[in-house]
Amino acid sequence: MKRLIWSAALMPALLLGCAQTQQAADTTVAAAKAQVNPTLSTTDAGFMTTATRGGLAEVQMGQLAQRNGRSPAVKRFGERMVADHSKTNQEMLALAQQKQITPPDSMGAQHQAIYDRLAGLRGREFDRAYIQAMVEDHREDVQAFQTEAQDGTDPDVRAFAQRHLPVLQEHLRMAEQMEGRGPATRGHARHHQ
């Protein structure tokens, strides 16, 4: 029993370590990709890697929401994530080809850990955890896309971020409303407490 508790206590530290290792590897790869294309800075290449990993994760988690979710709203949100992020992923693949870089083909360790946790949940428990994950993930996405849209050095990568930022902001707004934090649900939630 003590061994099981010890293992459970170590799991978050191991997942954090995997995520940090993934980020370090992605930074190294981004630097190498930037050297292949002189107009692409390490920051631009890093953004492309981060955006690709996030997009792949959103599609797979959206599919999971359609299977494991209980609420019709969560299932619809998952369906929207699949549709919107599949389109964005296709555009990113075209941009990567144009920039002569190879984008990652997996969601990476951090997103995989979230996916694995969600895959073990069903019904209302899944709904709550999925929406919470979508709020957190889209906050990070919005920040990354805003930074690239303002500070990116490659005009094509910067334009990609500018074009897709409003969609991510809309996703975040929707997820926050479903979680009960958004402006449309705050007053309503207070009346029913």
Backbone as a printed PyTorch tensor [residue, N CA C, xyz], in Angstrom:
tensor([[[  0.8140,  -1.1900,   0.0000],
         [  0.0000,   0.0000,   0.0000],
         [  0.8610,   1.2590,   0.0000]],

        [[  1.9020,   1.2740,   0.8360],
         [  2.7790,   2.4360,   0.8790],
         [  3.4490,   2.6590,  -0.4700]],

        [[  3.7890,   1.5750,  -1.1540],
         [  4.4400,   1.6890,  -2.4580],
         [  3.4970,   2.3540,  -3.4650]],

        [[  2.1930,   2.0130,  -3.4240],
         [  1.2160,   2.6010,  -4.3140],
         [  1.0500,   4.0940,  -4.0340]],

        [[  0.9700,   4.4770,  -2.7700],
         [  0.8460,   5.8960,  -2.4050],
         [  2.0930,   6.6480,  -2.8360]],

        [[  3.2560,   6.0790,  -2.6240],
         [  4.5170,   6.7040,  -3.0280],
         [  4.5390,   6.9200,  -4.5410]],

        [[  4.0760,   5.9080,  -5.3050],
         [  4.0410,   6.0220,  -6.7670],
         [  3.0970,   7.1330,  -7.2020]],

        [[  1.9280,   7.2130,  -6.5600],
         [  0.9620,   8.2620,  -6.9050],
         [  1.5310,   9.6470,  -6.5950]],

        [[  2.2950,   9.7570,  -5.5180],
         [  2.8830,  11.0440,  -5.1480],
         [  3.9650,  11.4660,  -6.1390]],

        [[  4.6740,  10.5150,  -6.7010],
         [  5.7420,  10.8260,  -7.6520],
         [  5.2280,  11.1500,  -9.0540]],

        [[  4.0060,  10.7060,  -9.3950],
         [  3.4930,  10.8690, -10.7520],
         [  3.5000,  12.3190, -11.2250]],

        [[  2.9740,  13.3120, -10.4580],
         [  3.0200,  14.7020, -10.9520],
         [  4.4430,  15.1890, -11.2140]],

        [[  5.3770,  14.8160, -10.3680],
         [  6.7670,  15.2360, -10.5650],
         [  7.3380,  14.6220, -11.8390]],

        [[  7.0080,  13.3650, -12.0890],
         [  7.4940,  12.7090, -13.3010],
         [  6.8820,  13.3460, -14.5500]],

        [[  5.5800,  13.6580, -14.4930],
         [  4.9340,  14.2900, -15.6400],
         [  5.5210,  15.6690, -15.9030]],

        [[  5.7810,  16.4310, -14.8480],
         [  6.4020,  17.7420, -15.0030],
         [  7.7860,  17.5930, -15.6180]],

        [[  8.5360,  16.6040, -15.1630],
         [  9.8690,  16.3530, -15.7200],
         [  9.7980,  16.0150, -17.1950]],

        [[  8.8120,  15.1940, -17.5840],
         [  8.6360,  14.8400, -18.9970],
         [  8.2920,  16.0740, -19.8250]],

        [[  7.4190,  16.9150, -19.2830],
         [  7.0220,  18.1290, -20.0030],
         [  8.2170,  19.0610, -20.1730]],

        [[  9.0360,  19.2060, -19.1290],
         [ 10.2070,  20.0710, -19.2270],
         [ 11.2250,  19.5040, -20.2110]],

        [[ 11.3910,  18.1810, -20.2060],
         [ 12.2910,  17.5410, -21.1670],
         [ 11.7900,  17.7630, -22.5860]],

        [[ 10.4560,  17.6410, -22.7900],
         [  9.8560,  17.8690, -24.1030],
         [ 10.0960,  19.3110, -24.5490]],

        [[  9.9220,  20.2830, -23.6490],
         [ 10.1250,  21.6840, -23.9980],
         [ 11.5790,  21.9610, -24.3600]],

        [[ 12.5060,  21.3680, -23.6360],
         [ 13.9240,  21.5580, -23.9410],
         [ 14.2570,  20.9710, -25.3060]],

        [[ 13.7260,  19.7870, -25.5870],
         [ 13.9620,  19.1550, -26.8840],
         [ 13.3490,  19.9910, -28.0020]],

        [[ 12.1400,  20.5140, -27.7810],
         [ 11.4870,  21.3510, -28.7900],
         [ 12.2760,  22.6290, -29.0550]],

        [[ 12.8590,  23.2150, -28.0250],
         [ 13.6710,  24.4220, -28.1940],
         [ 14.9050,  24.1310, -29.0290]],

        [[ 15.5360,  23.0060, -28.7650],
         [ 16.7210,  22.6110, -29.5370],
         [ 16.3590,  22.3780, -30.9980]],

        [[ 15.2540,  21.6830, -31.2240],
         [ 14.8050,  21.4090, -32.5960],
         [ 14.4290,  22.7180, -33.2930]],

        [[ 13.7680,  23.6310, -32.5670],
         [ 13.3860,  24.9210, -33.1580],
         [ 14.6160,  25.7010, -33.6130]],

        [[ 15.6630,  25.6690, -32.8180],
         [ 16.8960,  26.3600, -33.1970],
         [ 17.4820,  25.7620, -34.4710]],

        [[ 17.4500,  24.4390, -34.5640],
         [ 17.9650,  23.7800, -35.7710],
         [ 17.0920,  24.1170, -36.9840]],

        [[ 15.7760,  24.1430, -36.8010],
         [ 14.8660,  24.4810, -37.8990],
         [ 15.0920,  25.9160, -38.3610]],

        [[ 15.3460,  26.8060, -37.4250],
         [ 15.5660,  28.2100, -37.7650],
         [ 16.8130,  28.3800, -38.6160]],

        [[ 17.8030,  27.5170, -38.4120],
         [ 19.0310,  27.6170, -39.2100],
         [ 18.8070,  27.1930, -40.6570]],

        [[ 17.8090,  26.3100, -40.8920],
         [ 17.5060,  25.8500, -42.2480],
         [ 16.9000,  26.9790, -43.0720]],

        [[ 16.0690,  27.8070, -42.4480],
         [ 15.3810,  28.8840, -43.1410],
         [ 15.7940,  30.2140, -42.5140]],

        [[ 16.5560,  31.0380, -43.2230],
         [ 17.0910,  32.2570, -42.6300],
         [ 16.0420,  33.2830, -42.2050]],

        [[ 14.8260,  33.2420, -42.7600],
         [ 13.8100,  34.2040, -42.3400],
         [ 13.0900,  33.7470, -41.0780]],

        [[ 13.3310,  32.5150, -40.6530],
         [ 12.6220,  31.9380, -39.5200],
         [ 13.5020,  32.0120, -38.2790]],

        [[ 13.0570,  32.7810, -37.2880],
         [ 13.8110,  32.8700, -36.0350],
         [ 13.5350,  31.6270, -35.1920]],

        [[ 14.3540,  31.4250, -34.1820],
         [ 14.1310,  30.3200, -33.2440],
         [ 12.7680,  30.4780, -32.5770]],

        [[ 12.3820,  31.7110, -32.2810],
         [ 11.0840,  31.9690, -31.6590],
         [  9.9450,  31.5840, -32.5910]],

        [[ 10.0530,  31.9410, -33.8730],
         [  9.0180,  31.5760, -34.8470],
         [  8.9230,  30.0550, -34.9810]],

        [[ 10.0590,  29.3900, -35.0920],
         [ 10.0720,  27.9310, -35.2190],
         [  9.5190,  27.2760, -33.9540]],

        [[  9.8580,  27.8370, -32.8010],
         [  9.3230,  27.3240, -31.5400],
         [  7.8130,  27.4860, -31.4650]],

        [[  7.3160,  28.6330, -31.9260],
         [  5.8740,  28.8550, -31.9630],
         [  5.2020,  27.8150, -32.8500]],

        [[  5.7850,  27.5580, -34.0140],
         [  5.1950,  26.5880, -34.9340],
         [  5.1270,  25.1990, -34.2880]],

        [[  6.1590,  24.8270, -33.5620],
         [  6.1690,  23.5380, -32.8710],
         [  5.0890,  23.5030, -31.7870]],

        [[  5.0320,  24.5530, -30.9780],
         [  4.0420,  24.6260, -29.8980],
         [  2.6260,  24.6090, -30.4580]],

        [[  2.3810,  25.3970, -31.4990],
         [  1.0470,  25.4730, -32.0950],
         [  0.6430,  24.1390, -32.7050]],

        [[  1.5920,  23.4480, -33.3280],
         [  1.2920,  22.1490, -33.9220],
         [  0.9490,  21.1320, -32.8440]],

        [[  1.7580,  21.0740, -31.7970],
         [  1.4790,  20.1310, -30.7040],
         [  0.1130,  20.4240, -30.0770]],

        [[ -0.1720,  21.6960, -29.8390],
         [ -1.4600,  22.0750, -29.2590],
         [ -2.6230,  21.7230, -30.1630]],

        [[ -2.4620,  21.9550, -31.4520],
         [ -3.5250,  21.6310, -32.4080],
         [ -3.8110,  20.1470, -32.4750]],

        [[ -2.7550,  19.3450, -32.4900],
         [ -2.9380,  17.8880, -32.4970],
         [ -3.6500,  17.4330, -31.2320]],

        [[ -3.2760,  18.0180, -30.0940],
         [ -3.9020,  17.6520, -28.8230],
         [ -5.3780,  18.0320, -28.8150]],

        [[ -5.7130,  19.2210, -29.3170],
         [ -7.1030,  19.6700, -29.3160],
         [ -7.9890,  18.7330, -30.1340]],

        [[ -7.4830,  18.2610, -31.2650],
         [ -8.2610,  17.3420, -32.0990],
         [ -8.4880,  16.0220, -31.3570]],

        [[ -7.4280,  15.4550, -30.8020],
         [ -7.5660,  14.1620, -30.1230],
         [ -8.4190,  14.2690, -28.8630]],

        [[ -8.2630,  15.3530, -28.1050],
         [ -9.0960,  15.5300, -26.9110],
         [-10.5400,  15.8330, -27.2890]],

        [[-10.7470,  16.5320, -28.3980],
         [-12.1060,  16.7860, -28.8800],
         [-12.8070,  15.4970, -29.2690]],

        [[-12.0660,  14.5870, -29.9030],
         [-12.6350,  13.2770, -30.2430],
         [-12.9760,  12.5040, -28.9710]],

        [[-12.1120,  12.6210, -27.9740],
         [-12.3500,  11.9670, -26.6900],
         [-13.5980,  12.5450, -26.0200]],

        [[-13.7970,  13.8470, -26.1250],
         [-14.9800,  14.4870, -25.5390],
         [-16.2600,  13.9690, -26.1880]],

        [[-16.1970,  13.7150, -27.4770],
         [-17.3720,  13.1960, -28.1640],
         [-17.7060,  11.7750, -27.7040]],

        [[-16.6890,  11.0120, -27.3210],
         [-16.9030,   9.6310, -26.8590],
         [-17.2210,   9.5550, -25.3670]],

        [[-16.4770,  10.2980, -24.5340],
         [-16.5460,  10.1280, -23.0750],
         [-17.4200,  11.1550, -22.3660]],

        [[-17.7720,  12.2210, -23.0460],
         [-18.5520,  13.2670, -22.4040],
         [-19.9890,  12.8490, -22.1600]],

        [[-20.5910,  13.4810, -21.1840],
         [-21.9970,  13.2110, -20.8810],
         [-22.8860,  14.3260, -21.4240]],

        [[-22.4720,  15.5550, -21.1930],
         [-23.2640,  16.7120, -21.5820],
         [-23.2580,  16.9130, -23.0970]],

        [[-24.4320,  17.1710, -23.6760],
         [-24.4630,  17.4930, -25.1090],
         [-23.5970,  18.7180, -25.4400]],

        [[-23.5240,  19.6750, -24.4970],
         [-22.7040,  20.8730, -24.7320],
         [-21.2250,  20.5100, -24.8170]],

        [[-20.7730,  19.5990, -23.9730],
         [-19.3710,  19.1620, -24.0050],
         [-19.1010,  18.4120, -25.3020]],

        [[-20.0170,  17.5690, -25.7080],
         [-19.8490,  16.8310, -26.9650],
         [-19.7870,  17.7810, -28.1650]],

        [[-20.6560,  18.8070, -28.1550],
         [-20.6380,  19.7990, -29.2410],
         [-19.3340,  20.5930, -29.2320]],

        [[-18.8700,  20.9560, -28.0310],
         [-17.6120,  21.6850, -27.9180],
         [-16.4690,  20.8240, -28.4640]],

        [[-16.4550,  19.5440, -28.1060],
         [-15.4390,  18.6240, -28.6270],
         [-15.4810,  18.5420, -30.1430]],

        [[-16.6810,  18.5060, -30.6820],
         [-16.8470,  18.4660, -32.1380],
         [-16.2970,  19.7370, -32.7780]],

        [[-16.5490,  20.8670, -32.1440],
         [-16.0350,  22.1500, -32.6510],
         [-14.5110,  22.1770, -32.6050]],

        [[-13.9250,  21.6260, -31.5260],
         [-12.4660,  21.5910, -31.4090],
         [-11.8640,  20.7630, -32.5450]],

        [[-12.4960,  19.6280, -32.8420],
         [-11.9980,  18.7760, -33.9280],
         [-12.0580,  19.5310, -35.2460]],

        [[-13.1900,  20.1580, -35.5320],
         [-13.3570,  20.8510, -36.8160],
         [-12.3960,  22.0320, -36.9470]],

        [[-12.3770,  22.9100, -35.9350],
         [-11.5570,  24.1210, -36.0340],
         [-10.0670,  23.8090, -36.0300]],

        [[ -9.6450,  22.9250, -35.1290],
         [ -8.2160,  22.6440, -35.0290],
         [ -7.7090,  21.7600, -36.1730]],

        [[ -8.5690,  20.9420, -36.7640],
         [ -8.1540,  20.1750, -37.9430],
         [ -7.8390,  21.1330, -39.0850]],

        [[ -8.6810,  22.1430, -39.2550],
         [ -8.4520,  23.1560, -40.2940],
         [ -7.1520,  23.9180, -40.0290]],

        [[ -6.9620,  24.3380, -38.7790],
         [ -5.7450,  25.0640, -38.4110],
         [ -4.5120,  24.1890, -38.6160]],

        [[ -4.6170,  22.9150, -38.2480],
         [ -3.4870,  21.9980, -38.4150],
         [ -3.1030,  21.8530, -39.8820]],

        [[ -4.0990,  21.7980, -40.7620],
         [ -3.8040,  21.6990, -42.1940],
         [ -3.0630,  22.9480, -42.6820]],

        [[ -3.4950,  24.1060, -42.2110],
         [ -2.8130,  25.3470, -42.5900],
         [ -1.3850,  25.3780, -42.0470]],

        [[ -1.2050,  24.8640, -40.8360],
         [  0.1420,  24.8230, -40.2500],
         [  1.0460,  23.8830, -41.0500]],

        [[  0.5180,  22.7550, -41.4850],
         [  1.3180,  21.8320, -42.3000],
         [  1.7690,  22.5040, -43.5990]],

        [[  0.8650,  23.2390, -44.2260],
         [  1.2200,  23.9530, -45.4550],
         [  2.2820,  25.0190, -45.1810]],

        [[  2.1420,  25.7230, -44.0720],
         [  3.1230,  26.7440, -43.7000],
         [  4.4840,  26.1070, -43.4150]],

        [[  4.4800,  24.9850, -42.7310],
         [  5.7360,  24.2840, -42.4300],
         [  6.4310,  23.8440, -43.7180]],

        [[  5.6520,  23.3410, -44.6730],
         [  6.2510,  22.9570, -45.9580],
         [  6.8470,  24.1660, -46.6510]],

        [[  6.1210,  25.2700, -46.6310],
         [  6.6090,  26.5050, -47.2440],
         [  7.9160,  26.9520, -46.5960]],

        [[  8.0200,  26.7880, -45.2840],
         [  9.2100,  27.2110, -44.5440],
         [ 10.2820,  26.1190, -44.5040]],

        [[ 10.0070,  24.9980, -45.1510],
         [ 10.9580,  23.8900, -45.2620],
         [ 11.3610,  23.3250, -43.9040]],

        [[ 10.3720,  23.1780, -43.0310],
         [ 10.6330,  22.5390, -41.7430],
         [  9.6410,  21.3910, -41.5530]],

        [[ 10.0190,  20.4540, -40.7260],
         [  9.1660,  19.3150, -40.4280],
         [  8.4980,  19.5550, -39.0750]],

        [[  7.1640,  19.6810, -39.0650],
         [  6.4750,  19.9120, -37.7930],
         [  6.4230,  18.6220, -36.9730]],

        [[  6.2030,  18.7250, -35.6660],
         [  6.0910,  17.5070, -34.8600],
         [  4.8560,  16.7170, -35.2770]],

        [[  4.9320,  15.4100, -35.0770],
         [  3.7950,  14.5660, -35.4550],
         [  3.0650,  13.9960, -34.2350]],

        [[  3.3640,  14.5420, -33.0580],
         [  2.6660,  14.1030, -31.8470],
         [  2.3560,  15.3080, -30.9770]],

        [[  1.4640,  15.0980, -30.0210],
         [  1.0540,  16.1940, -29.1410],
         [  2.0810,  16.5040, -28.0710]],

        [[  3.0570,  15.6680, -27.8580],
         [  4.0830,  15.9170, -26.8540],
         [  3.6730,  15.4210, -25.4820]],

        [[  4.6400,  15.3570, -24.5830],
         [  4.4720,  14.7360, -23.2640],
         [  3.4490,  15.4520, -22.3910]],

        [[  3.4550,  16.7720, -22.3910],
         [  2.5440,  17.5190, -21.5280],
         [  1.0900,  17.2620, -21.9120]],

        [[  0.7850,  17.3860, -23.1960],
         [ -0.5850,  17.1430, -23.6550],
         [ -0.9550,  15.6660, -23.5240]],

        [[  0.0120,  14.7910, -23.7450],
         [ -0.2720,  13.3570, -23.6350],
         [ -0.6770,  12.9950, -22.2100]],

        [[ -0.0280,  13.6000, -21.2200],
         [ -0.3690,  13.3350, -19.8180],
         [ -1.8110,  13.7640, -19.5290]],

        [[ -2.2280,  14.9010, -20.0670],
         [ -3.6020,  15.3790, -19.8730],
         [ -4.5730,  14.4420, -20.5850]],

        [[ -4.2340,  14.0760, -21.8080],
         [ -5.0890,  13.1630, -22.5730],
         [ -5.2650,  11.8380, -21.8240]],

        [[ -4.1700,  11.2870, -21.3330],
         [ -4.2350,  10.0090, -20.6300],
         [ -5.1200,  10.1000, -19.3870]],

        [[ -5.0100,  11.2110, -18.6640],
         [ -5.8520,  11.3970, -17.4790],
         [ -7.3210,  11.4740, -17.8800]],

        [[ -7.6260,  12.2340, -18.9230],
         [ -9.0040,  12.3750, -19.3930],
         [ -9.5630,  11.0580, -19.9320]],

        [[ -8.7170,  10.2650, -20.5630],
         [ -9.1720,   9.0040, -21.1660],
         [ -9.7130,   8.0350, -20.1250]],

        [[ -9.2970,   8.1850, -18.8870],
         [ -9.7700,   7.3150, -17.8170],
         [-11.0590,   7.7870, -17.1620]],

        [[-11.6120,   8.9150, -17.6210],
         [-12.8150,   9.4840, -17.0070],
         [-14.0160,   9.3200, -17.9370]],

        [[-15.2040,   9.3450, -17.3360],
         [-16.4550,   9.2630, -18.0940],
         [-17.4820,  10.1960, -17.4670]],

        [[-18.5070,  10.5230, -18.2300],
         [-19.6560,  11.2530, -17.7250],
         [-19.3270,  12.6250, -17.1850]],

        [[-19.9980,  12.9790, -16.0830],
         [-19.8270,  14.3140, -15.5000],
         [-18.3900,  14.5700, -15.0710]],

        [[-17.7390,  13.5420, -14.5360],
         [-16.3490,  13.7000, -14.1030],
         [-15.4710,  14.0740, -15.3000]],

        [[-15.7040,  13.4100, -16.4400],
         [-14.9730,  13.7630, -17.6560],
         [-15.2980,  15.1940, -18.0730]],

        [[-16.5900,  15.5270, -18.0930],
         [-17.0080,  16.8650, -18.5360],
         [-16.2700,  17.9610, -17.7770]],

        [[-16.2510,  17.8450, -16.4440],
         [-15.5860,  18.8720, -15.6160],
         [-14.0920,  18.9400, -15.9200]],

        [[-13.4400,  17.7850, -15.9590],
         [-11.9900,  17.7620, -16.1830],
         [-11.6370,  18.2470, -17.5910]],

        [[-12.4370,  17.8690, -18.5740],
         [-12.1770,  18.2750, -19.9610],
         [-12.3060,  19.7870, -20.1140]],

        [[-13.3830,  20.3540, -19.5990],
         [-13.5840,  21.7990, -19.7340],
         [-12.4940,  22.5600, -18.9880]],

        [[-12.1160,  22.0810, -17.8160],
         [-11.0270,  22.7310, -17.0790],
         [ -9.7360,  22.6870, -17.8980]],

        [[ -9.4550,  21.5410, -18.5130],
         [ -8.2610,  21.4080, -19.3500],
         [ -8.3350,  22.3400, -20.5580]],

        [[ -9.5240,  22.4980, -21.1380],
         [ -9.6860,  23.3670, -22.3040],
         [ -9.4920,  24.8400, -21.9300]],

        [[ -9.9610,  25.2240, -20.7520],
         [ -9.7500,  26.6050, -20.3010],
         [ -8.2520,  26.8550, -20.1500]],

        [[ -7.5660,  25.9820, -19.4350],
         [ -6.1300,  26.1620, -19.2040],
         [ -5.3470,  26.1350, -20.5090]],

        [[ -5.6610,  25.1680, -21.3740],
         [ -4.9310,  25.0300, -22.6310],
         [ -5.1660,  26.2300, -23.5450]],

        [[ -6.4010,  26.7030, -23.6260],
         [ -6.6700,  27.8330, -24.5080],
         [ -6.1140,  29.1490, -23.9560]],

        [[ -5.9950,  29.2590, -22.6500],
         [ -5.3070,  30.4480, -22.1050],
         [ -3.8550,  30.4610, -22.5790]],

        [[ -3.2050,  29.3090, -22.5100],
         [ -1.8110,  29.2080, -22.9750],
         [ -1.7310,  29.4710, -24.4750]],

        [[ -2.6700,  28.9030, -25.2360],
         [ -2.6830,  29.0910, -26.6920],
         [ -2.8580,  30.5600, -27.0570]],

        [[ -3.8160,  31.2070, -26.4140],
         [ -4.0810,  32.6210, -26.7090],
         [ -2.8250,  33.4480, -26.4300]],

        [[ -2.1680,  33.1740, -25.3080],
         [ -0.9440,  33.9100, -24.9720],
         [  0.1400,  33.6980, -26.0340]],

        [[  0.3440,  32.4440, -26.4350],
         [  1.3710,  32.1310, -27.4370],
         [  1.0480,  32.7850, -28.7760]],

        [[ -0.2130,  32.7320, -29.1920],
         [ -0.6060,  33.3200, -30.4740],
         [ -0.5330,  34.8470, -30.4180]],

        [[ -0.8960,  35.4450, -29.2860],
         [ -0.7800,  36.9000, -29.1490],
         [  0.6770,  37.3370, -29.2540]],

        [[  1.5440,  36.6210, -28.5770],
         [  2.9680,  36.9550, -28.6080],
         [  3.5100,  36.8640, -30.0300]],

        [[  3.1830,  35.7760, -30.7210],
         [  3.6660,  35.6030, -32.0960],
         [  3.0560,  36.6600, -33.0200]],

        [[  1.7610,  36.9420, -32.8390],
         [  1.0830,  37.9250, -33.6870],
         [  1.7080,  39.3130, -33.5430]],

        [[  2.2130,  39.6290, -32.3560],
         [  2.8120,  40.9430, -32.1140],
         [  4.3080,  40.9700, -32.3960]],

        [[  5.0090,  39.8990, -32.0180],
         [  6.4700,  39.9300, -32.0170],
         [  7.1450,  39.0040, -33.0230]],

        [[  6.3610,  38.2170, -33.7500],
         [  6.9710,  37.2850, -34.7010],
         [  7.7940,  38.0070, -35.7400]],

        [[  8.9060,  37.3840, -36.1460],
         [  9.7750,  38.0360, -37.1320],
         [  9.4590,  37.6020, -38.5580]],

        [[  8.9680,  36.3900, -38.7360],
         [  8.6080,  35.9210, -40.0720],
         [  7.1950,  36.4060, -40.3860]],

        [[  7.0130,  37.1400, -41.4830],
         [  5.6950,  37.7150, -41.7700],
         [  4.6010,  36.6610, -41.9880]],

        [[  4.9420,  35.5230, -42.5550],
         [  3.9460,  34.4730, -42.8030],
         [  3.5090,  33.8040, -41.5000]],

        [[  4.4540,  33.5340, -40.6170],
         [  4.1370,  32.9050, -39.3340],
         [  3.3500,  33.8890, -38.4690]],

        [[  3.7590,  35.1570, -38.4750],
         [  3.0430,  36.1870, -37.7210],
         [  1.6050,  36.3180, -38.2420]],

        [[  1.4200,  36.2930, -39.5680],
         [  0.0800,  36.3990, -40.1630],
         [ -0.7750,  35.1840, -39.7860]],

        [[ -0.1640,  34.0130, -39.7370],
         [ -0.8800,  32.8010, -39.3130],
         [ -1.4180,  32.9990, -37.8950]],

        [[ -0.5780,  33.4740, -37.0020],
         [ -0.9870,  33.6930, -35.6060],
         [ -2.0940,  34.7460, -35.5340]],

        [[ -1.9640,  35.8170, -36.2930],
         [ -2.9810,  36.8730, -36.2810],
         [ -4.3200,  36.3510, -36.7850]],

        [[ -4.2600,  35.5130, -37.8120],
         [ -5.4760,  34.9720, -38.4250],
         [ -6.2230,  34.0210, -37.4860]],

        [[ -5.4890,  33.2390, -36.7050],
         [ -6.1200,  32.2130, -35.8720],
         [ -6.3650,  32.6460, -34.4240]],

        [[ -5.8030,  33.7490, -34.0090],
         [ -5.9910,  34.2280, -32.6430],
         [ -7.4720,  34.4460, -32.2900]],

        [[ -8.2770,  35.0720, -33.1480],
         [ -9.6870,  35.2750, -32.7870],
         [-10.4500,  33.9630, -32.5500]],

        [[-10.1220,  32.9310, -33.2950],
         [-10.7810,  31.6280, -33.1140],
         [-10.4290,  31.0590, -31.7450]],

        [[ -9.1640,  31.1460, -31.3680],
         [ -8.7360,  30.6460, -30.0580],
         [ -9.3600,  31.4550, -28.9220]],

        [[ -9.4810,  32.7480, -29.1140],
         [-10.1290,  33.5880, -28.1050],
         [-11.6000,  33.1920, -27.9430]],

        [[-12.2460,  32.8680, -29.0450],
         [-13.6330,  32.4030, -28.9980],
         [-13.7240,  31.0500, -28.2800]],

        [[-12.7960,  30.1430, -28.5690],
         [-12.7640,  28.8530, -27.8740],
         [-12.6140,  29.0640, -26.3650]],

        [[-11.7210,  29.9550, -25.9770],
         [-11.4990,  30.2270, -24.5580],
         [-12.7680,  30.7880, -23.9240]],

        [[-13.4160,  31.7220, -24.5920],
         [-14.6550,  32.2980, -24.0680],
         [-15.7180,  31.2070, -23.8700]],

        [[-15.8550,  30.3340, -24.8590],
         [-16.8380,  29.2510, -24.7730],
         [-16.5120,  28.3170, -23.6050]],

        [[-15.2510,  27.9460, -23.4760],
         [-14.8470,  27.0220, -22.4050],
         [-15.0610,  27.6540, -21.0340]],

        [[-14.7260,  28.9360, -20.9050],
         [-14.9330,  29.6230, -19.6220],
         [-16.4120,  29.6950, -19.2730]],

        [[-17.2630,  29.9290, -20.2530],
         [-18.7010,  29.9510, -19.9840],
         [-19.1870,  28.5810, -19.5280]],

        [[-18.6950,  27.5260, -20.1740],
         [-19.1030,  26.1730, -19.7880],
         [-18.6140,  25.8280, -18.3840]],

        [[-17.4540,  26.3610, -18.0320],
         [-16.8950,  26.1040, -16.7110],
         [-17.6110,  26.9310, -15.6390]],

        [[-18.3340,  27.9510, -16.0710],
         [-19.0500,  28.7850, -15.1180],
         [-18.3310,  30.0660, -14.7630]],

        [[-17.2380,  30.3620, -15.4940],
         [-16.4630,  31.5760, -15.2110],
         [-16.7780,  32.6930, -16.1790]],

        [[-17.4040,  32.3490, -17.2850],
         [-17.6240,  33.3540, -18.3220],
         [-18.6760,  34.3640, -17.9320]],

        [[-18.7180,  35.5090, -18.6090],
         [-19.6430,  36.5740, -18.2610],
         [-21.1060,  36.1710, -18.3970]],

        [[-21.4240,  35.2800, -19.3110],
         [-22.8170,  34.9060, -19.5350],
         [-23.3570,  34.0060, -18.4250]],

        [[-22.4720,  33.3420, -17.6560],
         [-22.9490,  32.3950, -16.6650],
         [-22.6890,  32.8430, -15.2360]],

        [[-21.9080,  33.8720, -15.0150],
         [-21.5530,  34.2700, -13.6470],
         [-22.7840,  34.6330, -12.8140]],

        [[-23.5850,  35.5240, -13.3110],
         [-24.7690,  35.9380, -12.5650],
         [-25.7530,  34.8050, -12.4010]],

        [[-25.9220,  33.9920, -13.4300],
         [-26.8350,  32.8550, -13.3870],
         [-26.3870,  31.8520, -12.3240]],

        [[-25.1020,  31.5950, -12.2380],
         [-24.5850,  30.6260, -11.2700],
         [-24.8050,  31.1140,  -9.8380]],

        [[-24.6910,  32.4050,  -9.5980],
         [-24.8640,  32.9320,  -8.2510],
         [-26.2940,  32.7500,  -7.7490]],

        [[-27.2740,  32.8810,  -8.6660],
         [-28.6640,  32.7670,  -8.2630],
         [-29.0260,  31.3460,  -7.8370]],

        [[-28.2770,  30.3640,  -8.2830],
         [-28.6180,  28.9660,  -8.0130],
         [-27.7310,  28.3450,  -6.9490]],

        [[-26.9250,  29.1100,  -6.2610],
         [-26.0530,  28.5290,  -5.2500],
         [-26.7390,  28.4200,  -3.9150]]])
